[in-house]
Amino acid sequence: MIRPADPADAPAIAALQNRAIRETDITFTTEEVAEADIAARIAQRLPAFLVAETGTGIAGFATYGPFRSGPGYAFVREHTIHVAPAAWGRGIGRALMQELERVALADGVDILIGGVSATNRDGLAFHTRIGFTETGRLPAVGQKFGRRLDLVLLQKFLRPAGPDGPDSLPGTG
């Protein structure tokens, strides 16, 4: 079941995210997140903080936040998604992203951005399957486990571009 996160979900979300921080290079973050920080993010971002709940607990989460500061980026958000390895291949990531896209559209978001470690082949393939397009690579901008890592930027238009192409705003063409 996909639902809005609740601050009571913070321990499970922190455990999922901290495992990825400790054990993988899918995130370049090296400092684990505190449950209180997750609870604060949930409160700040609702309804754009979702969890996938199964019979065994929280199997994943998805959220978004600002892409860059300033009013010129008001219609763009950068998303984060994590699914527990035991839940991979069961459609949970797709369900989370479908609901996050629905929330984003209702929130006036036109574009979602994803920043994915180039070593995360499964994450890159997942984003491609759900309609994201690679728009750039930033070589060696991350570092973890004594290595420099590339960041792949992916983008998905949630609304069709305006009548004059992707650079026109809705209602101005």
Number of C-alpha atoms within 10 A of each C-alpha: 12 21 14 18 25 15 16 12 19 21 16 18 26 19 17 19 21 18 13 21 19 14 11 16 21 21 19 20 16 16 9 14 15 15 18 13 13 21 19 13 17 22 15 12 14 15 17 23 25 25 26 21 17 13 7 6 11 23 24 25 29 23 27 23 16 15 17 12 8 8 7 8 13 15 16 22 21 17 20 16 19 21 22 18 11 8 15 14 10 9 9 23 23 15 15 25 21 14 17 25 23 14 18 22 15 10 12 13 19 21 21 23 22 25 22 23 22 20 15 16 12 12 18 21 11 14 21 15 11 13 13 20 17 18 12 12 16 14 12 12 12 16 15 15 12 6 10 13 20 19 23 19 19 21 21 20 17 17 13 11 14 14 13 11 10 12 10 12 13 14 7 8 10
